[in-house]
């Protein structure tokens, strides 16, 4: 549904029923239960390589299909739970790691695609359910996410988790609607 909505909005913007010169594609390369360290470039877990390998595969497929111009429009980054429940995590440390990860994702995207515009970066705010012992309810990850979104051009909020009722890691069925 997400890509169909994007395609519909694009078609409306150019006044076409179906602009077949533009194709939308998406991939989900998530790694459940990973910390930001594990997702970061250079980490031995290798999760970051999933992103660059996937993007390169999209580029190769587009080239094989005859498309010369490809752009990564956005990256959705939904992470924070496995850092939030660590007592040792600090606001400054998480903010620095998130900033570095964002910088690497954007620069590698531009390098792989050859595009000039940075892809948009969408972040959600981690719920207060995931406060680690010893953090004194300071919500270091959630607050770092707030400041990152508010201070970084091209970064936007998407789907905050906090206003929906949930008993822990997974929301009730009505909260997903």
ROZAMAR-551478 format. One record per residue (C-alpha): residue in three letters; x, y, z. Coordinates in steps of 0.2 Angstrom, whole numbers, m for minus. Last residue first. Example, Ala and Ser with C-alpha at 12.3 -4.5 7.8 and 13.67 -1.06 7.14 Angstrom:
// residues 2
<'SER' <68 m5 36>>
<'ALA' <62 m22 39>>
END
This chain:
// residues 177
<'UNK' <m24 1 67>>
<'UNK' <m9 m6 76>>
<'UNK' <m15 0 93>>
<'UNK' <m31 m10 91>>
<'UNK' <m21 m26 91>>
<'UNK' <m12 m22 107>>
<'UNK' <6 m16 105>>
<'UNK' <21 m27 105>>
<'UNK' <37 m24 116>>
<'UNK' <28 m20 132>>
<'UNK' <10 m19 137>>
<'UNK' <5 m7 124>>
<'UNK' <m7 7 123>>
<'UNK' <m3 20 109>>
<'UNK' <4 37 112>>
<'UNK' <22 32 113>>
<'UNK' <26 23 97>>
<'UNK' <29 38 86>>
<'UNK' <25 33 68>>
<'UNK' <36 44 57>>
<'UNK' <46 59 62>>
<'UNK' <57 68 49>>
<'UNK' <75 70 45>>
<'UNK' <80 80 29>>
<'UNK' <89 94 39>>
<'UNK' <95 88 56>>
<'UNK' <91 98 72>>
<'UNK' <73 93 77>>
<'UNK' <75 75 71>>
<'UNK' <92 73 81>>
<'UNK' <85 82 96>>
<'UNK' <70 71 97>>
<'UNK' <80 55 94>>
<'UNK' <92 60 108>>
<'UNK' <77 62 120>>
<'UNK' <70 45 115>>
<'UNK' <87 37 118>>
<'UNK' <91 46 134>>
<'UNK' <74 43 142>>
<'UNK' <79 52 158>>
<'UNK' <68 40 169>>
<'UNK' <81 38 182>>
<'UNK' <92 29 169>>
<'UNK' <98 16 182>>
<'UNK' <87 3 176>>
<'UNK' <84 4 157>>
<'UNK' <69 13 150>>
<'UNK' <60 3 136>>
<'UNK' <42 7 140>>
<'UNK' <46 26 137>>
<'UNK' <43 22 118>>
<'UNK' <56 24 105>>
<'UNK' <53 39 94>>
<'UNK' <51 35 76>>
<'UNK' <64 40 62>>
<'UNK' <62 44 44>>
<'UNK' <77 50 34>>
<'UNK' <75 58 17>>
<'UNK' <87 54 4>>
<'UNK' <100 67 0>>
<'UNK' <99 75 m17>>
<'UNK' <114 73 m29>>
<'UNK' <111 56 m35>>
<'UNK' <125 45 m40>>
<'UNK' <116 29 m34>>
<'UNK' <130 21 m24>>
<'UNK' <139 36 m19>>
<'UNK' <123 45 m14>>
<'UNK' <117 31 m4>>
<'UNK' <134 29 4>>
<'UNK' <134 47 10>>
<'UNK' <116 46 16>>
<'UNK' <119 30 26>>
<'UNK' <135 35 33>>
<'UNK' <129 52 39>>
<'UNK' <114 44 47>>
<'UNK' <124 31 56>>
<'UNK' <136 45 62>>
<'UNK' <121 55 69>>
<'UNK' <113 40 77>>
<'UNK' <130 35 85>>
<'UNK' <133 53 92>>
<'UNK' <115 55 98>>
<'UNK' <116 38 107>>
<'UNK' <132 43 116>>
<'UNK' <126 60 121>>
<'UNK' <110 53 128>>
<'UNK' <118 40 138>>
<'UNK' <117 21 137>>
<'UNK' <124 12 152>>
<'UNK' <108 5 159>>
<'UNK' <103 m4 143>>
<'UNK' <84 m4 140>>
<'UNK' <85 10 128>>
<'UNK' <98 3 117>>
<'UNK' <88 m12 112>>
<'UNK' <72 m2 110>>
<'UNK' <80 12 99>>
<'UNK' <77 7 81>>
<'UNK' <65 12 67>>
<'UNK' <75 20 53>>
<'UNK' <65 23 37>>
<'UNK' <76 28 23>>
<'UNK' <70 39 9>>
<'UNK' <70 44 m10>>
<'UNK' <84 33 m16>>
<'UNK' <86 39 m34>>
<'UNK' <88 30 m50>>
<'UNK' <92 38 m67>>
<'UNK' <98 26 m81>>
<'UNK' <84 14 m82>>
<'UNK' <86 0 m95>>
<'UNK' <79 m14 m85>>
<'UNK' <97 m21 m82>>
<'UNK' <101 m4 m76>>
<'UNK' <87 m4 m64>>
<'UNK' <91 m22 m58>>
<'UNK' <109 m17 m55>>
<'UNK' <104 m1 m45>>
<'UNK' <92 m11 m34>>
<'UNK' <105 m24 m31>>
<'UNK' <117 m10 m26>>
<'UNK' <104 m4 m13>>
<'UNK' <102 m21 m6>>
<'UNK' <121 m23 m4>>
<'UNK' <123 m6 4>>
<'UNK' <109 m9 16>>
<'UNK' <113 m27 20>>
<'UNK' <131 m21 23>>
<'UNK' <125 m12 38>>
<'UNK' <120 m28 46>>
<'UNK' <137 m35 46>>
<'UNK' <138 m41 64>>
<'UNK' <157 m36 64>>
<'UNK' <152 m17 65>>
<'UNK' <160 m7 51>>
<'UNK' <145 4 47>>
<'UNK' <132 4 61>>
<'UNK' <118 m8 64>>
<'UNK' <126 m18 78>>
<'UNK' <131 m2 87>>
<'UNK' <113 4 85>>
<'UNK' <107 m11 94>>
<'UNK' <99 m25 85>>
<'UNK' <83 m35 91>>
<'UNK' <76 m37 74>>
<'UNK' <87 m33 59>>
<'UNK' <78 m24 46>>
<'UNK' <82 m25 27>>
<'UNK' <65 m21 20>>
<'UNK' <65 m16 2>>
<'UNK' <56 m4 m9>>
<'UNK' <54 0 m27>>
<'UNK' <44 14 m36>>
<'UNK' <44 15 m55>>
<'UNK' <44 31 m65>>
<'UNK' <43 31 m84>>
<'UNK' <26 22 m83>>
<'UNK' <17 38 m78>>
<'UNK' <0 30 m74>>
<'UNK' <m16 40 m75>>
<'UNK' <m5 56 m78>>
<'UNK' <m6 74 m72>>
<'UNK' <12 75 m66>>
<'UNK' <8 78 m47>>
<'UNK' <m7 66 m48>>
<'UNK' <4 52 m55>>
<'UNK' <17 55 m41>>
<'UNK' <4 54 m28>>
<'UNK' <m3 38 m35>>
<'UNK' <15 31 m35>>
<'UNK' <18 36 m17>>
<'UNK' <1 28 m12>>
<'UNK' <5 12 m22>>
<'UNK' <22 11 m13>>
<'UNK' <14 12 4>>
<'UNK' <0 0 0>>
END
